[in-house]
């Protein structure tokens, strides 16, 4: 499954500031069972907006990680909070089928 959210960098701050916090938190999160990786993508034409994607084996694996409330992860997220606005976009299952042109 994928967990997606949009990150908007506030004026006076940089994408790199958030990326640093993202990497530090991701390194800890990826140690949890079921974690499959994370990535950030910059929005075309709006360099202060990012799409954050976290991949998991299942929703229950992600929920288990969230339930642990690792204080190190919480601290990293709190440290980034003043310079970003985060909007959850939702949790998405892997597609049951994919249509690709020949």
C-alpha positions in Angstrom: 0.0 0.0 0.0 1.0 3.6 -0.4 0.5 6.5 2.0 0.6 9.8 0.2 0.7 13.4 1.4 1.5 16.8 0.1 4.1 19.0 1.7 4.1 22.7 1.2 7.3 24.5 2.2 6.6 27.8 4.0 8.1 31.1 2.7 11.6 31.6 4.0 12.4 27.9 4.2 13.8 25.4 1.7 12.9 22.1 0.3 16.3 20.9 1.4 15.5 21.6 5.1 12.5 19.4 4.8 14.3 16.7 2.8 16.9 16.5 5.6 14.2 15.8 8.2 12.5 13.4 5.8 15.6 11.3 5.4 16.3 11.2 9.1 12.7 10.1 9.9 12.6 7.7 7.0 15.8 5.9 8.1 14.1 5.1 11.4 10.7 4.3 9.9 12.2 1.9 7.4 13.5 -0.3 10.2 10.0 -1.4 10.9 8.6 -4.6 9.5 6.6 -4.1 6.3 8.3 -0.8 5.3 9.1 -0.8 1.6 10.7 2.6 1.1 9.9 6.3 0.8 10.4 9.1 -1.7 9.8 12.8 -2.2 8.8 14.3 -5.6 8.8 18.0 -6.4 5.7 19.4 -8.1 6.4 20.6 -11.6 6.0 24.4 -11.7 5.7 24.7 -7.9 9.1 23.9 -6.4 7.8 24.6 -2.9 5.4 21.6 -3.1 6.3 18.0 -2.7 4.5 14.7 -3.0 5.6 12.4 -0.2 5.1 8.6 -0.8 5.6 5.9 1.8 5.3 2.3 0.6 4.3 -0.5 3.0 3.5 -4.2 2.7 0.0 -3.5 4.2 -2.0 -0.9 6.1 -1.7 -3.0 9.2 2.1 -2.8 9.0 2.0 1.0 8.8 -0.6 1.2 11.6 1.7 -1.0 13.8 4.6 1.4 13.2 2.4 4.4 14.0 1.2 2.7 17.2 4.7 2.5 18.6 5.2 6.3 18.7 9.0 6.3 18.5 10.0 9.5 20.3 12.9 10.0 17.9 10.5 10.1 14.9 8.1 12.3 16.8 10.9 14.8 17.5 12.1 14.9 13.9 8.5 15.6 12.8 8.1 18.3 15.4 11.4 19.9 14.3 10.1 20.2 10.7 6.5 21.3 11.6 7.3 25.1 11.8 8.4 25.3 8.2 5.9 23.1 6.4 2.2 22.4 5.9 1.4 18.7 5.5 -1.8 17.6 3.9 -2.5 13.8 4.0 -3.9 12.6 0.6 -4.7 9.1 1.8 -3.8 5.5 1.9 -4.0 3.6 -1.4 -3.9 -0.2 -2.0 -1.6 -1.6 -4.7 -3.6 -1.9 -7.9 -5.4 -5.1 -8.6 -4.5 -4.8 -12.2 -2.5 -2.4 -14.4 -3.3 -1.5 -18.0 -0.2 -0.7 -20.0 -0.1 0.2 -23.7 1.6 -2.4 -26.0 
